[in-house]
Amino acid sequence: MGGRQLPAGWTLEEIREVSGDREATPLGTDRVVMGWPAQGERLHAEIVLGFHGLCLVKAVNDDDWYMGSLNDDGSVTCWSVYGDLHEALRGL
């Protein structure tokens, strides 16, 4: 899988604390991510964070965070968007 990175200015411990998920983890970006609201639009992931079957995705050249489901094949289907990471983490 491609790069596993954290958002600038965030530690894994901070992400786990804000989300309430003690097992949150960065995931590889080498996966299919289908965007929202246009379900047919593929996003090119810069950062993917995993939370027990849910994901937050930051797309390349996009400041928004997309929330979605992690599918069995490793792809992500997004169904919501947030303007910043803190808001998205609280939305989990």
MMTF fields as JSON, N, C-alpha, C and O atoms, coordinates in Angstrom:
{
  "mmtfVersion": "1.0.0",
  "mmtfProducer": "UNKNOWN",
  "numBonds": 367,
  "numAtoms": 368,
  "numGroups": 92,
  "numChains": 1,
  "numModels": 1,
  "chainsPerModel": [1],
  "groupsPerChain": [92],
  "chainIdList": ["A"],
  "bondAtomList": [4, 2, 8, 6, 12, 10, 16, 14, 20, 18, 24, 22, 28, 26, 32, 30, 36, 34, 40, 38, 44, 42, 48, 46, 52, 50, 56, 54, 60, 58, 64, 62, 68, 66, 72, 70, 76, 74, 80, 78, 84, 82, 88, 86, 92, 90, 96, 94, 100, 98, 104, 102, 108, 106, 112, 110, 116, 114, 120, 118, 124, 122, 128, 126, 132, 130, 136, 134, 140, 138, 144, 142, 148, 146, 152, 150, 156, 154, 160, 158, 164, 162, 168, 166, 172, 170, 176, 174, 180, 178, 184, 182, 188, 186, 192, 190, 196, 194, 200, 198, 204, 202, 208, 206, 212, 210, 216, 214, 220, 218, 224, 222, 228, 226, 232, 230, 236, 234, 240, 238, 244, 242, 248, 246, 252, 250, 256, 254, 260, 258, 264, 262, 268, 266, 272, 270, 276, 274, 280, 278, 284, 282, 288, 286, 292, 290, 296, 294, 300, 298, 304, 302, 308, 306, 312, 310, 316, 314, 320, 318, 324, 322, 328, 326, 332, 330, 336, 334, 340, 338, 344, 342, 348, 346, 352, 350, 356, 354, 360, 358, 364, 362],
  "bondOrderList": [1, 1, 1, 1, 1, 1, 1, 1, 1, 1, 1, 1, 1, 1, 1, 1, 1, 1, 1, 1, 1, 1, 1, 1, 1, 1, 1, 1, 1, 1, 1, 1, 1, 1, 1, 1, 1, 1, 1, 1, 1, 1, 1, 1, 1, 1, 1, 1, 1, 1, 1, 1, 1, 1, 1, 1, 1, 1, 1, 1, 1, 1, 1, 1, 1, 1, 1, 1, 1, 1, 1, 1, 1, 1, 1, 1, 1, 1, 1, 1, 1, 1, 1, 1, 1, 1, 1, 1, 1, 1, 1],
  "groupList": [{"groupName": "MET", "atomNameList": ["N", "CA", "C", "O"], "elementList": ["N", "C", "C", "O"], "formalChargeList": [0, 0, 0, 0], "bondAtomList": [1, 0, 2, 1, 3, 2], "bondOrderList": [1, 1, 2], "singleLetterCode": "M", "chemCompType": "L-PEPTIDE LINKING"}, {"groupName": "GLY", "atomNameList": ["N", "CA", "C", "O"], "elementList": ["N", "C", "C", "O"], "formalChargeList": [0, 0, 0, 0], "bondAtomList": [1, 0, 2, 1, 3, 2], "bondOrderList": [1, 1, 2], "singleLetterCode": "G", "chemCompType": "PEPTIDE LINKING"}, {"groupName": "ARG", "atomNameList": ["N", "CA", "C", "O"], "elementList": ["N", "C", "C", "O"], "formalChargeList": [0, 0, 0, 0], "bondAtomList": [1, 0, 2, 1, 3, 2], "bondOrderList": [1, 1, 2], "singleLetterCode": "R", "chemCompType": "L-PEPTIDE LINKING"}, {"groupName": "GLN", "atomNameList": ["N", "CA", "C", "O"], "elementList": ["N", "C", "C", "O"], "formalChargeList": [0, 0, 0, 0], "bondAtomList": [1, 0, 2, 1, 3, 2], "bondOrderList": [1, 1, 2], "singleLetterCode": "Q", "chemCompType": "L-PEPTIDE LINKING"}, {"groupName": "LEU", "atomNameList": ["N", "CA", "C", "O"], "elementList": ["N", "C", "C", "O"], "formalChargeList": [0, 0, 0, 0], "bondAtomList": [1, 0, 2, 1, 3, 2], "bondOrderList": [1, 1, 2], "singleLetterCode": "L", "chemCompType": "L-PEPTIDE LINKING"}, {"groupName": "PRO", "atomNameList": ["N", "CA", "C", "O"], "elementList": ["N", "C", "C", "O"], "formalChargeList": [0, 0, 0, 0], "bondAtomList": [1, 0, 2, 1, 3, 2], "bondOrderList": [1, 1, 2], "singleLetterCode": "P", "chemCompType": "L-PEPTIDE LINKING"}, {"groupName": "ALA", "atomNameList": ["N", "CA", "C", "O"], "elementList": ["N", "C", "C", "O"], "formalChargeList": [0, 0, 0, 0], "bondAtomList": [1, 0, 2, 1, 3, 2], "bondOrderList": [1, 1, 2], "singleLetterCode": "A", "chemCompType": "L-PEPTIDE LINKING"}, {"groupName": "TRP", "atomNameList": ["N", "CA", "C", "O"], "elementList": ["N", "C", "C", "O"], "formalChargeList": [0, 0, 0, 0], "bondAtomList": [1, 0, 2, 1, 3, 2], "bondOrderList": [1, 1, 2], "singleLetterCode": "W", "chemCompType": "L-PEPTIDE LINKING"}, {"groupName": "THR", "atomNameList": ["N", "CA", "C", "O"], "elementList": ["N", "C", "C", "O"], "formalChargeList": [0, 0, 0, 0], "bondAtomList": [1, 0, 2, 1, 3, 2], "bondOrderList": [1, 1, 2], "singleLetterCode": "T", "chemCompType": "L-PEPTIDE LINKING"}, {"groupName": "GLU", "atomNameList": ["N", "CA", "C", "O"], "elementList": ["N", "C", "C", "O"], "formalChargeList": [0, 0, 0, 0], "bondAtomList": [1, 0, 2, 1, 3, 2], "bondOrderList": [1, 1, 2], "singleLetterCode": "E", "chemCompType": "L-PEPTIDE LINKING"}, {"groupName": "ILE", "atomNameList": ["N", "CA", "C", "O"], "elementList": ["N", "C", "C", "O"], "formalChargeList": [0, 0, 0, 0], "bondAtomList": [1, 0, 2, 1, 3, 2], "bondOrderList": [1, 1, 2], "singleLetterCode": "I", "chemCompType": "L-PEPTIDE LINKING"}, {"groupName": "VAL", "atomNameList": ["N", "CA", "C", "O"], "elementList": ["N", "C", "C", "O"], "formalChargeList": [0, 0, 0, 0], "bondAtomList": [1, 0, 2, 1, 3, 2], "bondOrderList": [1, 1, 2], "singleLetterCode": "V", "chemCompType": "L-PEPTIDE LINKING"}, {"groupName": "SER", "atomNameList": ["N", "CA", "C", "O"], "elementList": ["N", "C", "C", "O"], "formalChargeList": [0, 0, 0, 0], "bondAtomList": [1, 0, 2, 1, 3, 2], "bondOrderList": [1, 1, 2], "singleLetterCode": "S", "chemCompType": "L-PEPTIDE LINKING"}, {"groupName": "ASP", "atomNameList": ["N", "CA", "C", "O"], "elementList": ["N", "C", "C", "O"], "formalChargeList": [0, 0, 0, 0], "bondAtomList": [1, 0, 2, 1, 3, 2], "bondOrderList": [1, 1, 2], "singleLetterCode": "D", "chemCompType": "L-PEPTIDE LINKING"}, {"groupName": "HIS", "atomNameList": ["N", "CA", "C", "O"], "elementList": ["N", "C", "C", "O"], "formalChargeList": [0, 0, 0, 0], "bondAtomList": [1, 0, 2, 1, 3, 2], "bondOrderList": [1, 1, 2], "singleLetterCode": "H", "chemCompType": "L-PEPTIDE LINKING"}, {"groupName": "PHE", "atomNameList": ["N", "CA", "C", "O"], "elementList": ["N", "C", "C", "O"], "formalChargeList": [0, 0, 0, 0], "bondAtomList": [1, 0, 2, 1, 3, 2], "bondOrderList": [1, 1, 2], "singleLetterCode": "F", "chemCompType": "L-PEPTIDE LINKING"}, {"groupName": "CYS", "atomNameList": ["N", "CA", "C", "O"], "elementList": ["N", "C", "C", "O"], "formalChargeList": [0, 0, 0, 0], "bondAtomList": [1, 0, 2, 1, 3, 2], "bondOrderList": [1, 1, 2], "singleLetterCode": "C", "chemCompType": "L-PEPTIDE LINKING"}, {"groupName": "LYS", "atomNameList": ["N", "CA", "C", "O"], "elementList": ["N", "C", "C", "O"], "formalChargeList": [0, 0, 0, 0], "bondAtomList": [1, 0, 2, 1, 3, 2], "bondOrderList": [1, 1, 2], "singleLetterCode": "K", "chemCompType": "L-PEPTIDE LINKING"}, {"groupName": "ASN", "atomNameList": ["N", "CA", "C", "O"], "elementList": ["N", "C", "C", "O"], "formalChargeList": [0, 0, 0, 0], "bondAtomList": [1, 0, 2, 1, 3, 2], "bondOrderList": [1, 1, 2], "singleLetterCode": "N", "chemCompType": "L-PEPTIDE LINKING"}, {"groupName": "TYR", "atomNameList": ["N", "CA", "C", "O"], "elementList": ["N", "C", "C", "O"], "formalChargeList": [0, 0, 0, 0], "bondAtomList": [1, 0, 2, 1, 3, 2], "bondOrderList": [1, 1, 2], "singleLetterCode": "Y", "chemCompType": "L-PEPTIDE LINKING"}],
  "groupTypeList": [0, 1, 1, 2, 3, 4, 5, 6, 1, 7, 8, 4, 9, 9, 10, 2, 9, 11, 12, 1, 13, 2, 9, 6, 8, 5, 4, 1, 8, 13, 2, 11, 11, 0, 1, 7, 5, 6, 3, 1, 9, 2, 4, 14, 6, 9, 10, 11, 4, 1, 15, 14, 1, 4, 16, 4, 11, 17, 6, 11, 18, 13, 13, 13, 7, 19, 0, 1, 12, 4, 18, 13, 13, 1, 12, 11, 8, 16, 7, 12, 11, 19, 1, 13, 4, 14, 9, 6, 4, 2, 1, 4],
  "groupIdList": [1, 2, 3, 4, 5, 6, 7, 8, 9, 10, 11, 12, 13, 14, 15, 16, 17, 18, 19, 20, 21, 22, 23, 24, 25, 26, 27, 28, 29, 30, 31, 32, 33, 34, 35, 36, 37, 38, 39, 40, 41, 42, 43, 44, 45, 46, 47, 48, 49, 50, 51, 52, 53, 54, 55, 56, 57, 58, 59, 60, 61, 62, 63, 64, 65, 66, 67, 68, 69, 70, 71, 72, 73, 74, 75, 76, 77, 78, 79, 80, 81, 82, 83, 84, 85, 86, 87, 88, 89, 90, 91, 92],
  "secStructList": [7, 7, 7, 7, 7, 7, 7, 6, 6, 7, 7, 2, 2, 2, 2, 2, 2, 2, 2, 7, 7, 6, 6, 7, 3, 3, 3, 7, 1, 7, 1, 7, 3, 3, 7, 1, 1, 1, 6, 6, 7, 3, 3, 7, 3, 3, 3, 3, 3, 3, 3, 6, 6, 3, 3, 3, 3, 3, 3, 6, 6, 7, 7, 7, 3, 3, 3, 3, 3, 3, 7, 6, 6, 1, 7, 3, 3, 3, 3, 3, 3, 3, 1, 1, 2, 2, 2, 2, 2, 2, 2, 7],
  "xCoordList": [0.843, 0.0, 0.882, 1.994, 0.354, 1.077, 1.187, 0.783, 1.739, 2.076, 1.073, -0.139, 1.594, 0.783, 1.262, 2.235, 0.574, 1.028, -0.092, -1.275, 0.331, -0.603, -0.748, 0.136, -1.86, -2.038, -1.005, -0.611, -0.573, 0.396, -0.13, -1.282, 0.731, 0.37, -0.383, -0.74, -0.628, -1.362, -0.468, 0.326, -0.613, 0.017, -1.058, -2.251, -0.631, -1.588, -2.345, -3.542, -1.666, -2.319, -3.422, -4.492, -3.172, -4.204, -5.406, -6.551, -5.145, -6.237, -7.065, -8.294, -6.42, -7.134, -7.941, -9.063, -7.376, -8.067, -9.319, -10.387, -9.198, -10.332, -11.412, -12.602, -11.008, -11.981, -12.625, -13.735, -11.929, -12.421, -12.107, -12.552, -11.344, -10.987, -9.516, -8.631, -9.253, -7.891, -7.095, -5.887, -7.77, -7.073, -7.012, -6.665, -7.345, -7.261, -5.849, -4.87, -5.757, -4.45, -4.401, -5.415, -3.23, -3.097, -3.089, -2.487, -3.759, -3.821, -3.114, -2.867, -2.796, -2.162, -3.094, -4.312, -2.513, -3.295, -3.497, -4.196, -2.903, -2.976, -4.255, -4.213, -5.397, -6.695, -7.69, -7.466, -8.779, -9.837, -10.686, -11.158, -10.875, -11.724, -12.741, -12.39, -13.999, -15.07, -15.625, -15.956, -15.72, -16.034, -17.495, -18.379, -17.709, -19.033, -19.087, -18.085, -20.142, -21.458, -21.575, -22.54, -20.63, -20.695, -20.11, -18.895, -20.951, -20.48, -19.63, -18.826, -19.789, -19.015, -17.649, -16.865, -17.352, -16.084, -15.01, -15.201, -13.891, -12.788, -11.901, -11.516, -11.581, -10.681, -9.286, -9.124, -8.285, -6.896, -6.454, -6.223, -6.341, -6.093, -4.667, -3.704, -4.551, -3.259, -3.03, -1.917, -4.127, -4.085, -5.352, -6.442, -5.21, -6.354, -6.169, -5.133, -7.17, -7.157, -8.266, -9.399, -7.944, -8.916, -9.422, -8.666, -10.741, -11.428, -12.455, -13.631, -12.051, -12.979, -14.025, -15.221, -13.617, -14.555, -14.956, -15.567, -14.625, -14.849, -13.501, -12.463, -13.526, -12.303, -12.539, -13.652, -11.473, -11.428, -10.352, -9.247, -10.689, -9.784, -9.593, -10.558, -8.336, -8.019, -7.497, -6.503, -8.177, -7.783, -6.661, -6.52, -5.88, -4.821, -5.451, -6.478, -4.83, -5.289, -6.699, -7.433, -7.086, -8.416, -8.256, -7.615, -8.83, -8.718, -9.782, -9.686, -10.804, -11.887, -11.469, -10.522, -12.208, -12.033, -13.306, -14.402, -13.16, -14.287, -14.413, -13.43, -15.631, -15.89, -16.562, -17.416, -16.162, -16.777, -16.536, -15.947, -17.009, -16.884, -15.714, -15.491, -14.972, -13.888, -14.502, -15.019, -14.441, -15.049, -14.118, -12.918, -14.684, -13.911, -12.719, -11.711, -12.822, -11.729, -10.681, -9.737, -10.843, -9.882, -10.229, -9.586, -11.237, -11.666, -12.491, -12.9, -12.725, -13.493, -14.63, -14.425, -15.835, -16.998, -17.384, -17.859, -17.176, -17.438, -18.9, -19.522, -19.437, -20.818, -21.023, -22.162, -19.943, -20.058, -18.756, -17.71, -18.816, -17.618, -17.603, -18.65, -16.408, -16.207, -15.148, -14.229, -15.283, -14.371, -13.03, -12.063, -12.946, -11.657, -11.576, -12.594, -10.368, -10.14, -10.767, -11.368, -10.65, -11.214, -12.715, -13.227, -13.418, -14.859, -15.153, -16.086, -14.356, -14.552, -14.322, -15.09, -13.287, -13.002, -14.136, -14.493, -14.697, -15.828, -17.092, -17.972, -17.171, -18.324, -18.33, -19.334, -17.217, -17.164, -18.087, -18.197],
  "yCoordList": [-1.187, 0.0, 1.242, 1.244, 2.29, 3.557, 4.231, 3.668, 5.449, 6.198, 6.154, 6.196, 6.069, 6.088, 7.275, 7.178, 8.385, 9.582, 10.195, 9.918, 11.031, 11.766, 13.188, 13.694, 13.821, 15.216, 16.114, 15.859, 17.153, 18.098, 18.68, 19.106, 18.691, 19.262, 18.33, 18.732, 17.105, 16.135, 14.943, 14.497, 14.437, 13.169, 12.092, 12.392, 10.849, 9.749, 9.765, 9.479, 10.094, 10.15, 11.214, 10.981, 12.374, 13.433, 12.983, 13.231, 12.326, 11.825, 10.816, 10.847, 9.93, 8.928, 9.582, 9.165, 10.592, 11.279, 12.01, 11.872, 12.776, 13.55, 12.632, 12.888, 11.57, 10.664, 9.724, 9.24, 9.464, 8.496, 7.059, 6.126, 6.87, 5.538, 5.28, 5.824, 4.462, 4.183, 3.347, 3.174, 2.828, 2.014, 2.697, 2.059, 3.976, 4.718, 4.591, 4.577, 4.499, 4.295, 4.9, 4.934, 5.376, 5.821, 4.598, 3.574, 4.715, 3.633, 4.062, 5.249, 3.113, 3.403, 4.159, 3.981, 4.992, 5.806, 5.117, 5.638, 3.975, 3.228, 2.389, 1.163, 3.079, 2.404, 3.243, 4.432, 2.627, 3.345, 4.066, 3.463, 5.381, 6.192, 6.887, 7.693, 6.569, 7.187, 8.36, 8.223, 9.52, 10.776, 11.025, 10.257, 12.123, 12.582, 14.066, 14.726, 14.657, 14.029, 13.242, 12.496, 13.381, 12.639, 11.252, 11.075, 10.271, 8.919, 8.321, 7.426, 8.791, 8.257, 8.905, 8.495, 9.915, 10.641, 9.967, 9.75, 9.643, 9.03, 10.122, 11.06, 9.994, 10.926, 10.326, 9.112, 11.181, 10.739, 11.078, 12.242, 10.061, 10.237, 10.681, 10.115, 11.703, 12.141, 11.525, 11.122, 11.459, 10.888, 10.062, 10.493, 8.878, 8.04, 7.614, 7.058, 7.874, 7.47, 6.449, 6.658, 5.343, 4.272, 4.249, 4.444, 4.001, 3.974, 2.845, 3.096, 1.62, 0.495, 0.459, 0.518, 0.365, 0.257, 1.578, 1.597, 2.682, 4.004, 4.606, 4.213, 5.551, 6.23, 7.722, 8.178, 8.464, 9.872, 10.0, 9.479, 10.698, 10.826, 12.295, 13.048, 12.692, 14.015, 13.785, 13.087, 14.38, 14.218, 15.196, 16.242, 14.845, 15.712, 17.02, 17.002, 18.145, 19.477, 19.812, 20.51, 19.323, 19.579, 19.727, 18.893, 20.775, 20.995, 20.254, 20.173, 19.708, 19.019, 17.615, 17.038, 17.085, 15.712, 14.945, 15.376, 13.81, 12.986, 11.789, 11.102, 11.546, 10.399, 9.315, 9.592, 8.085, 6.988, 5.654, 5.558, 4.633, 3.261, 2.579, 2.744, 1.813, 0.991, -0.334, -1.091, -0.602, -1.807, -3.01, -2.855, -4.199, -5.439, -5.526, -6.148, -4.909, -4.967, -3.872, -3.751, -3.07, -2.018, -0.662, 0.338, -0.621, 0.655, 1.428, 0.878, 2.706, 3.562, 4.188, 4.697, 4.151, 4.817, 5.955, 5.72, 7.193, 8.369, 8.787, 8.68, 9.262, 9.684, 10.989, 11.402, 11.639, 12.911, 13.689, 13.104, 15.003, 15.836, 16.856, 17.36, 17.157, 18.107, 19.12, 18.808, 20.325, 21.403, 21.348, 21.942, 20.64, 20.513, 19.185, 18.549, 18.781, 17.463, 17.345, 16.315, 18.355, 18.255, 17.987, 17.135, 18.716, 18.518, 17.101, 16.458, 16.615, 15.275, 14.219, 13.263, 14.377, 13.415, 13.384, 12.315, 14.525, 14.59, 13.972, 13.497, 13.983, 13.419, 11.907, 11.303, 11.289, 9.829, 9.282, 8.065],
  "zCoordList": [0.0, 0.0, 0.0, 0.529, -0.607, -0.69, 0.656, 1.674, 0.669, 1.867, 2.994, 2.778, 4.187, 5.408, 6.225, 6.973, 6.074, 6.777, 7.604, 7.408, 8.527, 9.385, 8.854, 8.163, 9.181, 8.786, 9.467, 10.606, 8.775, 9.335, 10.641, 10.726, 11.659, 12.953, 13.889, 14.997, 13.472, 14.291, 14.617, 13.789, 15.845, 16.213, 16.209, 16.258, 16.151, 16.196, 17.521, 17.555, 18.594, 19.908, 19.926, 20.488, 19.319, 19.257, 18.433, 18.81, 17.315, 16.475, 17.254, 17.189, 17.983, 18.784, 19.904, 20.193, 20.522, 21.612, 21.123, 21.719, 20.056, 19.548, 18.978, 19.163, 18.287, 17.669, 18.681, 18.463, 19.792, 20.761, 20.371, 21.038, 19.298, 18.819, 19.142, 18.481, 20.144, 20.588, 19.586, 19.742, 18.558, 17.563, 16.194, 15.2, 16.137, 14.876, 14.314, 15.061, 12.993, 12.383, 10.98, 10.284, 10.565, 9.173, 8.259, 8.582, 7.127, 6.15, 4.874, 4.661, 4.046, 2.771, 1.839, 1.876, 1.016, 0.083, -1.261, -2.13, -1.429, -2.68, -2.699, -2.599, -2.83, -2.816, -3.601, -3.828, -4.014, -4.712, -3.672, -2.708, -3.888, -3.009, -3.889, -4.75, -3.667, -4.438, -3.636, -2.458, -4.298, -3.63, -3.343, -3.723, -2.661, -2.274, -2.545, -2.271, -3.051, -3.265, -4.556, -4.727, -5.465, -6.73, -6.522, -6.612, -6.246, -5.927, -7.039, -6.779, -8.268, -9.369, -9.523, -10.379, -8.705, -8.809, -7.956, -6.759, -8.578, -7.834, -7.254, -7.952, -5.976, -5.3, -5.261, -5.137, -5.365, -5.236, -3.814, -3.486, -2.987, -1.562, -1.273, -1.792, -0.434, 0.093, 1.466, 1.807, 2.264, 3.617, 3.806, 3.428, 4.39, 4.747, 6.196, 6.558, 7.017, 8.426, 8.644, 8.209, 9.316, 9.546, 10.978, 11.93, 11.108, 12.404, 12.412, 12.149, 12.702, 12.812, 11.705, 11.994, 10.479, 9.369, 8.749, 7.681, 9.397, 8.823, 8.444, 8.977, 7.532, 7.104, 6.978, 6.715, 7.171, 6.807, 5.744, 5.894, 4.67, 3.531, 3.197, 3.069, 3.059, 2.529, 1.124, 0.922, 0.157, -1.241, -1.58, -0.947, -2.572, -3.074, -3.571, -4.25, -3.228, -3.655, -3.187, -3.887, -2.008, -1.453, 0.059, 0.698, 0.632, 2.081, 2.874, 4.098, 2.2, 2.896, 3.312, 2.778, 4.285, 4.752, 4.436, 4.793, 3.768, 3.344, 4.283, 4.562, 4.767, 5.637, 4.809, 3.967, 5.065, 4.334, 4.997, 6.073, 4.322, 4.805, 4.124, 2.925, 4.902, 4.371, 3.935, 4.757, 2.648, 2.086, 2.238, 2.465, 2.11, 2.274, 1.329, 1.664, 0.148, -0.824, -0.602, -1.383, 0.465, 0.778, 0.188, 0.506, -0.665, -1.229, -0.192, 0.83, -0.476, 0.429, -0.358, -1.46, 0.213, -0.365, 0.574, 1.685, 0.119, 0.959, 0.864, -0.193, 1.982, 2.028, 2.784, 3.006, 3.177, 3.895, 3.737, 3.454, 3.919, 3.801, 4.93, 5.336, 5.436, 6.527, 6.128, 5.371, 6.641, 6.301, 7.004, 6.527, 8.143, 8.825, 9.561, 9.833, 9.874, 10.476, 11.851, 12.155, 12.687, 14.033, 13.972, 14.698, 13.107, 12.935, 12.447, 12.927, 11.494, 10.964, 12.039, 12.137, 12.837, 13.921, 14.935, 15.43, 15.246, 16.193, 15.576, 16.294, 14.236, 13.533, 13.467, 13.089, 13.832, 13.808, 14.875, 15.032]
}
